[in-house]
Amino acid sequence: MKIRCVVDNRAGFKSSLYAEHGFSLLVEEEDENILVDTGKTPPVLKHNMDLMGINFVDRVLISHGHNDHTGGISAIMDSKINVKADETKFFIHPEAMSPKFAVESGNQRYIGFPQDINPGTLNREWVTENTRINEDMWIFNQVEDHSGFEPIPEYLRVKVDGNCLPDNFKDELNLVIKTENGLVVISGCAHLGMVNILYSAREYFQDDIYGVIGGSHLMDAPGERIEKTVESFKKLDPEIIALGHCTGFEGLCSFKREFGEKFIPLDSGAEILI
């Protein structure tokens, strides 16, 4: 199995791939392409898919409703980009459709699901609980607070009945792949806490963590939280650690210092073999 990063915040200096504040990851099996998130904008997703030779997507998992993960959906719905556009299935939590905002210094900025996309036009399956999607893959959202140090940032809000309330990210979905070496956990942003997600998955599936891939939302985290996250990873001892997007520069540096060659900083075009 090959996992390729289609869109991330970074791209190599010599790469022709685009970068943006967004995330998209392709899981390639022998007969199926599963996309986790769609980046922030259709042109970036299209450009990178073209250069990477990706012309079809069978299924899409939307990790949550923020626009840096959902903004490229219209590209996947375009048959000129995705030859299976009419058949592509989207796995989404219904609360991903809720209006989401970033509220800072009294300013309210919309960061939710693309307003030009009618959810009714998607070939979608609502996912509200742990769901098996093939023999070895699960959508996982049963996350408990194991760490005690991973609060959701207060500036992230969702509008409910006209009120902008703290977002509890009930819509956050993760992909868990069972392998002979253990679990590979893919997270779009890990708003509920990457350590919480990993310990919850380990407990639910009764298996060790073999790989961790995706965003870890450490970009605005204090140094103490980053240190505790790294220490938790050391205890879990995954063989593959590939983080990017919202992990932030300090987080990336901390993981690289601690794990050396085992750590893969994600960028557009990065490849991981499972």
For each residue, the residues with C-beta under 8 A, 3 or more apart:
1: 27 28 29 177 179 273 274
2: 27 28 271 272 273 274
3: 25 26 27 28 186 213 271 272 273 274
4: 25 26 28 52 54 269 270 271 272
5: 8 24 25 26 242 244 266 267 268 269 270 271
6: 24 25 26 35 39 45 48 49 52 54 268
7: 18 19 20 22 23 24 38 39 40 44 45 48 72 268
8: 5 11 19 22 23 24 244 245 266 267 268 270
9: 19 20 21 22 23 244 245 246 267
10: 19 244 265 266 267 268
11: 8 15 17 18 19 267 268 269
12: 15 17 267 268 269
13:
14:
15: 11 12 267 268 269
16: 51
17: 11 12 47 48 51 52 268 269
18: 7 11 43 44 47 48 268
19: 7 8 9 10 11 44 267 268
20: 7 9 39 40 41 44 68
21: 9 40 68 245
22: 7 8 9 37 39 40 41 44 68 69 71 72 245
23: 7 8 9 36 37 39 63 68 69 188 189 214 215 244 245 246
24: 5 6 7 8 35 36 37 38 39 45 48 69 72
25: 3 4 5 6 35 36 37 186 213 214
26: 3 4 5 6 33 34 35 36 54 57
27: 1 2 3 33 34 35 36 137 175 177 186
28: 1 2 3 4 32 33
29: 1 32 33 34
30:
31:
32: 28 29 58 59 134
33: 26 27 28 29 54 56 57 58 59
34: 26 27 29 57 58 59 60 61 137 175
35: 6 24 25 26 27 38 57 59 60 61 76
36: 23 24 25 26 27 60 61 63 175 186 188 214
37: 22 23 24 25 60 61 62 63 69 70 188
38: 7 24 35 45 60 62 69 70 71 72 73 75 76
39: 6 7 20 22 23 24 44 45 48 68 69 71 72
40: 7 20 21 22 44 67 68 69 71 72
41: 20 22 44 45 71 72
42: 45 46 71 72 73 74 75 78
43: 18 46 47 75
44: 7 18 19 20 22 39 40 41 47 48 72
45: 6 7 24 38 39 41 42 48 49 72 75 76
46: 42 43 49 50 72 75 78 81
47: 17 18 43 44 50 51
48: 6 7 17 18 24 39 44 45 51 52 268 269
49: 6 45 46 52 54 55 75 81 82
50: 46 47 53 54 81
51: 16 17 47 48
52: 4 6 17 48 49 269
53: 50
54: 4 6 26 33 49 50 57
55: 49 81 82 83
56: 33 82 83 84
57: 26 33 34 35 54 60 76 82 84 88
58: 32 33 34 84 87 88 89
59: 32 33 34 35 88 89 90 91 133
60: 34 35 36 37 38 57 73 76 88 89 90 91
61: 34 35 36 37 91 139 173 175
62: 37 38 65 69 70 73 90 91 92 93 96 173
63: 23 36 37 69 172 173 174 187 188 189 214
64: 69 93 96 169 171 172 173 188 189 191
65: 62 69 70 93 95 96 97 98 100 112 113 171
66: 69 70 100 111 112 189
67: 40 70 71 110 111 112 113 114
68: 20 21 22 23 39 40 71 111 245
69: 22 23 24 37 38 39 40 62 63 64 65 66 188 189
70: 37 38 62 65 66 67 73 96 113 114 117
71: 22 38 39 40 41 42 67 68 114
72: 7 22 24 38 39 40 41 42 44 45 46 75 76
73: 38 42 60 62 70 76 77 90 114 117 122
74: 42 77 78 114 116 117
75: 38 42 43 45 46 49 72 78 81 82
76: 35 38 45 57 60 72 73 81 82 85 88
77: 73 74 82 85 88 117 121 122
78: 42 46 74 75 81 82 85
79: 82 83 85 86
80:
81: 46 49 50 55 75 76 78 85
82: 49 55 56 57 75 76 77 78 79 85 88
83: 55 56 79
84: 56 57 58 87 88
85: 76 77 78 79 81 82 88
86: 79 123
87: 58 84 123
88: 57 58 59 60 76 77 82 84 85 123
89: 58 59 60 123 124 125
90: 59 60 62 73 122 123 124 125
91: 59 60 61 62 124 125 127 131 133 139 173
92: 62 96 97 119 122 124 125 126 127 171 173
93: 62 64 65 96 126 127 128 141 170 171 172 173
94: 97 126 128 171
95: 65 98 158 170 171
96: 62 64 65 70 92 93 113 171
97: 65 92 94 113 119
98: 65 95 112 158 159 160 171
99: 110 112 158 159
100: 65 66 110 111 112 113 156 157 158 159 167
101: 108 109 110 111 112 156 157 158 159 164
102: 108 109 111 155 156 157
103: 106 107 108 109 155 157 164
104: 107 109 155
105:
106: 103
107: 103 104
108: 101 102 103 157 164
109: 101 102 103 104
110: 67 99 100 101 115
111: 66 67 68 100 101 102
112: 65 66 67 98 99 100 101 115
113: 65 67 70 96 97 100 117 119
114: 67 70 71 73 74 117
115: 110 112
116: 74
117: 70 73 74 77 113 114 121 122
118: 121
119: 92 97 113 122 124
120:
121: 77 117 118
122: 73 77 90 92 117 119
123: 86 87 88 89 90
124: 89 90 91 92 119
125: 89 90 91 92
126: 92 93 94
127: 91 92 93 131 139 141 173
128: 93 94 141
129: 141 142
130: 138 139 140 141 142 204
131: 91 127 138 139
132: 137 138
133: 59 91 137 138 139
134: 32 137
135:
136: 177 178 179
137: 27 34 132 133 134 175 176 177 178
138: 130 131 132 133 175 176 178 205
139: 61 91 127 130 131 133 173 174 175 176
140: 130 143 173 174 175 176 185 197 200 201 204
141: 93 127 128 129 130 172 173 174
142: 129 130 200 204
143: 140 172 174 192 193 196 197 200
144: 196 199 200 203
145: 148 150 193 196
146: 195 196 199 200 203
147: 150 193 195 196 199 228 232
148: 145
149: 193 195 224 225 228
150: 145 147 192 193 194 195 196 225 229
151: 154
152: 156 166 167 168 169 191 192
153: 156 191 217 220
154: 151 166
155: 102 103 104
156: 100 101 102 152 153 166 167 169 191
157: 100 101 102 103 108 164 165 166 167
158: 95 98 99 100 101 164 165 166 167
159: 98 99 100 101 162 163 164 165
160: 98 163 165
161:
162: 159
163: 159 160
164: 101 103 108 157 158 159
165: 157 158 159 160
166: 152 154 156 157 158
167: 100 152 156 157 158 191
168: 152
169: 64 152 156 172 191 192
170: 93 95
171: 64 65 92 93 94 95 96 98
172: 63 64 93 141 143 169 188 189 191 192
173: 61 62 63 64 91 92 93 127 139 140 141 188
174: 63 139 140 141 143 185 186 187 188 197 201
175: 27 34 36 61 137 138 139 140 185 186
176: 137 138 139 140 183 184 185 186 201 205
177: 1 27 136 137 183 184 185 186 211 274
178: 136 137 138 183 205 207
179: 1 136 182 183 184 210 211 274
180:
181: 210 239
182: 179 207 208 209 210 211 238 239
183: 176 177 178 179 201 202 205 207 208 209 210 211
184: 176 177 179 210 211 212 213 240 274
185: 140 174 175 176 177 197 198 201 209 211 212 213 214
186: 3 25 27 36 174 175 176 177 213 214
187: 63 174 190 194 197 212 213 214 215 216
188: 23 36 37 63 64 69 172 173 174 214 215 245
189: 23 63 64 66 69 172 214 215 217 245 246
190: 187 193 194 197 214 215 216 217 246
191: 64 152 153 156 167 169 172 217
192: 143 150 152 169 172 196 197
193: 143 145 147 149 150 190 196 197
194: 150 187 190 197 198 212 216 217 218 229
195: 146 147 149 150 198 199 228 229 232 233
196: 143 144 145 146 147 150 192 193 199 200
197: 140 143 174 185 187 190 192 193 194 200 201
198: 185 194 195 201 202 209 212 232 236
199: 144 146 147 195 196 202 203 232 236
200: 140 142 143 144 146 196 197 203 204
201: 140 174 176 183 185 197 198 204 205 209
202: 183 198 199 205 206 207 208 209 236
203: 144 146 199 200 206
204: 130 140 142 200 201
205: 138 176 178 183 201 202
206: 202 203
207: 178 182 183 202
208: 182 183 202 236
209: 182 183 185 198 201 202 212 236 237 238
210: 179 181 182 183 184 238 239 240
211: 177 179 182 183 184 185 238 239 240 241 242 272 274
212: 184 185 187 194 198 209 233 238 240 241 242 243
213: 3 25 184 185 186 187 240 242 243 266 272
214: 23 25 36 63 185 186 187 188 189 190 242 243 244 245 266
215: 23 187 188 189 190 243 244 245 246 247
216: 187 190 194 229 243 246 247 251
217: 153 189 190 191 194 221 246 247
218: 194 221 225 226 229 246 247 248 250 251
219: 246 247 248 249 251
220: 153 248
221: 217 218 225 226 229 248 251
222: 225 226
223: 226 227 250
224: 149 227 228
225: 149 150 218 221 222 228 229
226: 218 221 222 223 229 230 250 251 254
227: 223 224 230 231 254
228: 147 149 195 224 225 231 232
229: 150 194 195 216 218 221 225 226 232 233 251
230: 226 227 233 234 254 255 258
231: 227 228 234 235
232: 147 195 198 199 228 229 235 236
233: 195 212 229 230 236 237 238 241 255 258 259
234: 230 231 237 258
235: 231 232
236: 198 199 202 208 209 232 233
237: 209 233 234
238: 182 209 210 211 212 233 241
239: 181 182 210 211 262
240: 184 210 211 212 213 262 264 272 274
241: 211 212 233 238 255 259 262 263 264
242: 5 211 212 213 214 263 264 265 266 270 272
243: 212 213 214 215 216 247 251 252 255 263 264 265 266
244: 5 8 9 10 23 214 215 247 252 265 266 267 270
245: 8 9 21 22 23 68 188 189 214 215 266
246: 9 23 189 190 215 216 217 218 219
247: 215 216 217 218 219 243 244 251 252 255 266
248: 218 219 220 221 251 252
249: 219 252 253
250: 218 223 226 253 254
251: 216 218 219 221 226 229 243 247 248 254 255
252: 243 244 247 248 249 255 256 265
253: 249 250 256 257
254: 226 227 230 250 251 257 258
255: 230 233 241 243 247 251 252 258 259 263 265
256: 252 253 259 260 263 265
257: 253 254 260
258: 230 233 234 254 255 263
259: 233 241 255 256 262 263
260: 256 257 263
261:
262: 239 240 241 259
263: 241 242 243 255 256 258 259 260
264: 240 241 242 243 270 272
265: 10 242 243 244 252 255 256 270
266: 5 8 10 213 214 242 243 244 245 247 270
267: 5 8 9 10 11 12 15 19 244 270
268: 5 6 7 8 10 11 12 15 17 18 19 48
269: 4 5 11 12 15 17 48 52
270: 4 5 8 242 244 264 265 266 267
271: 2 3 4 5
272: 2 3 4 211 213 240 242 264
273: 1 2 3
274: 1 2 3 177 179 184 211 240
